[in-house]
Amino acid sequence: MISIPRFIIVALAAVFSGYHLLLAVYSINVPRDKVPFIAAMIMYAIATAISLWPSKDIRMPLWMAIMNVAVCIALPILVTAQLDVHGSVGSDYSTWYPAAIGTLMVITSTRKQHFLAWVGVLSLAVQTTIWAGVGALATLGVVGSIVWVAVSHVLSRSLAKIGKDAQQYVVAEREAADWQAAQEAHLFERQFRLRQTNRMALPMLRQIVARKGDLTDAQRSECVYLEAAIRDEIRGRKLLNNRVRDQVMRARRRGAIVTLLDEGGIDELSDAELERVLNSLADALKSSNTDRLIARTVPEGSDVAVTVVGLNSSDGGNASALGHAEEDDEDDQVDLWLEIPRALER
């Protein structure tokens, strides 16, 4: 959409307003008394200058719009009181004020004070009719001023609606772009997980096919470890590097239950900080001999990046052997509690 700079519109309005004043100066010798005539010119110039003065808010303040209406009422009274209603109506430029009032009310309407703009031009129409009759509405240009205010009103409303629609389209486009980016991210994540799962599971799947499902006890145990490792890749996400994977597998092979939960708390860490945190986690897994190990990320805003909890079962690990490892046991004893900081202290 092509937009016209605001200063160009203001400059054009100033030129039109100045033209009306030029016509008034040209006919300065027509009125009987020049003082009210000049006072009307000054009032109009001040009101126009204030209305066109640069402002951050496009909508004209109420006090300014009321001032413009007051000028619209005062101008005809000041000018027509010094003119001959029979000799001056439409015969020279001394009746410059209807077009000037129309211009001022167009500015008022453009700055979203439509009601008061209509009050201004209708007061002009009433005064003109009282002073020179209904026929003067056309000869003095009052009808033209009313038409210009009507056009300004319609265009202002239309442009406001277009601007609102354009803003809605921008929001919709941004939401569509965000949705597409999210879909692409999900697709990339799925493809990455599939490739990783395929890389990890393919050797074991080939063994299963080669042996036609007749696996040894050691191979079945490897399948269980493999399934847990694949689950780690999904639930652990950024809690994994090669050292952590190696220590998790070592802990499982000695019979420990290891759970890794990444809930997005370390996504903002830099590569160096993340590597430090993961190496600390690997060291904690390596030095622990507990029956259960749980590593979980901490939400952003905390000084802690990852918590590591080690539990020893009160039954000596029999619950794990019976397949109840996922159930909480109130009698489990905390053997390890470690908080890995998000950043090193300086």
C-alpha positions in Angstrom: 0.0 0.0 0.0 1.4 3.4 -1.0 1.1 6.0 1.8 1.4 9.7 1.3 3.7 11.5 3.8 1.7 13.5 6.3 3.7 16.7 5.8 2.6 16.7 2.1 -1.1 16.6 3.1 -0.5 19.3 5.7 1.3 21.5 3.2 -1.5 21.1 0.7 -4.1 22.1 3.4 -1.9 25.1 4.3 -1.8 26.2 0.6 -5.6 26.0 0.3 -6.0 27.9 3.5 -3.5 30.6 2.4 -5.4 31.0 -0.9 -8.5 32.0 1.0 -6.6 34.6 2.9 -5.1 35.8 -0.3 -8.6 36.4 -1.7 -9.5 38.3 1.5 -6.5 40.5 1.1 -7.4 41.1 -2.5 -10.9 42.3 -1.6 -9.8 44.3 1.5 -11.2 47.5 0.1 -14.8 46.2 -0.3 -16.0 46.1 3.4 -17.2 49.3 5.0 -15.0 48.8 8.1 -11.8 46.9 7.6 -11.2 46.1 11.3 -13.8 43.3 11.7 -12.8 42.0 8.2 -9.1 41.8 9.2 -10.1 40.3 12.6 -11.9 37.5 10.8 -8.8 36.9 8.7 -6.6 36.7 11.8 -9.1 34.3 13.6 -9.2 32.0 10.6 -5.4 32.0 10.2 -4.9 31.2 13.9 -7.5 28.4 13.9 -6.0 26.9 10.7 -2.5 27.0 12.0 -3.4 25.4 15.3 -5.4 22.7 13.4 -2.5 21.9 11.1 0.2 22.0 13.7 2.0 18.6 13.8 0.7 16.3 16.5 1.3 12.6 17.4 -2.5 12.1 17.8 -4.3 12.2 14.5 -7.7 12.8 16.3 -8.2 16.5 16.9 -8.7 17.4 20.6 -12.3 18.3 21.5 -11.3 21.9 22.6 -9.7 22.5 19.3 -12.7 21.3 17.3 -15.0 23.5 19.5 -12.7 26.5 18.8 -13.0 25.8 15.0 -16.8 25.8 15.3 -16.7 29.1 17.2 -14.6 30.5 14.4 -17.1 29.2 11.8 -19.9 31.1 13.7 -17.9 34.3 14.2 -16.5 34.6 10.6 -19.8 35.2 8.8 -21.0 37.7 11.4 -17.8 39.7 11.2 -17.6 39.7 7.4 -21.2 40.1 6.4 -21.8 42.9 8.8 -19.5 45.1 6.6 -20.8 44.0 3.2 -23.8 45.1 1.2 -26.1 42.1 0.8 -27.3 43.3 -2.5 -24.1 44.4 -4.0 -21.5 41.9 -2.7 -23.3 38.5 -2.9 -21.1 36.5 -5.3 -19.9 39.6 -7.2 -16.4 39.7 -5.8 -14.0 37.9 -3.4 -15.2 39.7 -0.3 -17.3 36.7 0.5 -14.2 34.5 0.9 -15.3 33.1 4.2 -17.7 30.2 3.0 -14.8 28.4 1.2 -12.5 29.2 4.1 -15.0 27.7 6.6 -15.4 24.7 4.4 -11.6 24.1 4.3 -11.4 24.5 8.1 -14.3 22.0 8.6 -12.7 19.5 6.2 -9.6 19.6 8.3 -11.7 19.1 11.4 -13.5 16.2 9.8 -10.3 14.7 8.5 -9.0 14.7 12.1 -12.0 12.6 13.2 -14.2 15.3 14.7 -17.0 14.6 12.2 -20.0 15.8 14.3 -18.5 19.2 15.0 -17.4 19.6 11.4 -21.1 19.2 10.4 -22.1 21.6 13.1 -19.7 24.2 11.6 -20.9 24.0 7.9 -24.6 23.8 9.0 -24.2 26.9 11.1 -22.7 28.5 8.0 -25.7 27.5 5.9 -28.1 28.9 8.4 -26.3 32.2 8.7 -26.1 32.5 4.9 -29.8 31.8 4.5 -30.7 34.4 7.1 -28.4 37.0 5.6 -28.8 36.5 1.8 -31.5 33.9 1.3 -31.6 30.3 0.2 -30.3 31.1 -3.3 -27.0 32.4 -1.8 -26.2 28.9 -0.6 -25.1 28.1 -4.2 -23.7 31.4 -5.3 -21.5 31.8 -2.2 -20.2 28.2 -2.3 -21.9 27.0 0.9 -23.2 23.9 -0.9 -19.7 23.2 -2.1 -18.3 23.4 1.5 -21.0 21.0 2.7 -20.2 18.6 -0.1 -16.5 18.7 0.7 -17.2 18.0 4.4 -19.4 15.1 3.3 -16.7 13.7 1.1 -14.1 14.1 3.8 -16.4 12.3 6.3 -17.0 9.4 3.9 -13.3 9.1 3.0 -12.2 9.3 6.6 -14.5 6.5 7.6 -13.5 4.4 4.6 -9.8 4.9 5.2 -10.3 4.0 8.9 -12.0 0.8 7.9 -9.3 0.0 5.3 -6.6 0.6 8.0 -8.4 -1.6 10.4 -8.8 -4.4 7.8 -5.1 -4.0 6.8 -4.1 -4.4 10.5 -6.3 -7.5 10.8 -4.6 -8.9 7.6 -1.2 -8.2 9.1 -2.1 -10.0 12.3 -3.5 -12.9 10.3 -0.4 -13.1 8.1 1.8 -13.0 11.2 -0.3 -15.8 12.8 -0.1 -17.8 9.6 3.7 -17.4 9.4 4.0 -18.4 13.1 1.8 -21.5 12.4 3.8 -22.4 9.4 7.1 -22.0 11.3 5.7 -24.2 14.2 4.6 -26.8 11.7 8.0 -26.8 10.0 9.6 -27.1 13.5 7.4 -30.0 14.4 8.2 -31.7 11.1 11.9 -31.2 11.6 11.7 -32.5 15.1 9.7 -35.6 13.9 12.2 -36.3 11.1 15.1 -35.8 13.5 13.6 -38.2 16.1 12.8 -40.7 13.4 16.3 -40.7 12.0 17.8 -40.9 15.5 15.5 -43.8 16.4 16.2 -45.5 13.2 20.0 -45.2 13.8 19.7 -46.5 17.4 17.2 -49.3 16.7 18.3 -50.6 13.3 21.1 -52.9 14.4 18.9 -54.6 17.0 16.0 -54.9 14.6 18.3 -56.6 12.1 19.3 -59.1 14.8 15.7 -59.7 15.7 14.9 -60.4 12.0 18.0 -62.6 11.6 17.1 -64.7 14.6 13.4 -64.6 13.7 12.5 -63.3 17.2 14.4 -66.0 19.1 16.5 -63.7 21.2 18.8 -64.7 24.0 18.3 -63.2 27.5 21.2 -60.8 26.9 19.6 -59.6 23.7 16.3 -59.1 25.4 18.0 -57.1 28.0 19.6 -55.0 25.3 16.2 -54.4 23.8 14.9 -53.1 27.1 18.0 -50.8 27.4 17.5 -49.6 23.9 13.8 -48.8 24.5 14.8 -46.8 27.5 17.5 -44.9 25.5 14.9 -44.1 22.8 12.6 -42.8 25.5 15.4 -40.6 26.8 15.8 -39.0 23.4 12.2 -38.0 23.5 11.7 -37.0 27.1 15.3 -35.9 27.9 16.0 -33.8 24.8 18.7 -31.3 25.8 19.6 -33.2 28.9 21.6 -35.6 26.7 25.1 -35.5 25.3 27.5 -38.5 24.7 28.8 -38.5 28.2 25.3 -38.4 29.8 24.1 -41.2 27.4 27.1 -43.3 28.4 26.6 -42.8 32.1 22.9 -43.4 31.9 23.5 -46.7 30.1 26.1 -47.7 32.7 23.7 -47.0 35.5 21.0 -49.0 33.9 23.3 -52.0 33.3 24.0 -52.1 37.0 20.3 -52.2 37.7 19.4 -48.5 38.4 16.2 -46.8 37.2 17.1 -43.6 35.4 14.6 -40.9 34.4 15.5 -37.8 32.4 12.9 -35.0 32.0 13.6 -31.9 30.0 10.7 -29.5 30.3 12.4 -26.6 28.4 14.1 -25.0 31.3 17.6 -25.0 29.7 16.6 -24.0 26.1 18.1 -20.5 26.5 21.5 -21.7 27.7 24.5 -21.1 25.4 26.3 -24.1 24.0 29.2 -23.6 26.4 26.9 -23.3 29.5 24.8 -26.3 28.3 27.9 -28.4 27.9 29.1 -27.5 31.4 25.7 -28.4 32.9 25.5 -31.8 31.0 29.1 -32.7 32.1 28.1 -32.0 35.7 25.1 -34.2 35.2 27.3 -37.0 33.8 29.7 -36.7 36.7 26.8 -37.0 39.2 25.5 -40.1 37.4 28.9 -41.6 37.4 29.5 -41.1 41.1 26.1 -42.3 42.2 25.2 -45.9 43.2 21.5 -45.3 44.1 18.7 -47.5 42.9 16.8 -44.6 41.2 18.1 -41.5 39.5 15.8 -38.6 38.4 17.2 -35.6 36.5 14.8 -32.7 35.7 15.3 -29.3 34.3 14.2 -26.2 36.3 12.0 -23.5 34.7 13.6 -20.3 33.6 14.1 -17.6 36.2 15.8 -19.9 38.7 19.5 -19.9 39.4 19.4 -23.7 39.1 19.4 -25.4 35.7 19.0 -29.1 36.6 18.2 -31.0 39.8 19.4 -34.5 40.3 17.7 -36.8 42.9 19.0 -40.2 43.9 16.7 -42.6 45.8 17.4 -45.9 47.5 14.5 -48.3 47.8 13.7 -49.6 51.2 13.1 -53.1 49.9 16.6 -53.3 48.4 15.4 -52.9 44.8 12.8 -55.7 44.8 10.1 -53.3 43.6 12.2 -52.5 40.6 12.7 -56.1 39.9 9.0 -56.7 40.1 8.2 -54.0 37.6 7.0 -51.3 40.0 9.8 -48.8 39.4 7.5 -46.0 38.2 5.5 -46.0 41.5 6.5 -43.6 44.2 7.5 -45.3 47.5 7.0 -43.2 50.6 9.8 -45.3 52.3 12.4 -44.5 49.6 15.4 -42.7 51.1 17.0 -39.7 49.4 20.7 -40.6 48.9 21.6 -37.8 46.4 20.3 -34.3 46.0 22.2 -32.1 43.6 21.4 -28.7 42.1 23.4 -27.8 39.0 23.6 -24.0 38.7 22.5 -22.2 35.6 25.7 -20.1 35.6 29.0 -20.3 37.3 29.5 -18.0 40.3 32.0 -15.2 39.7 
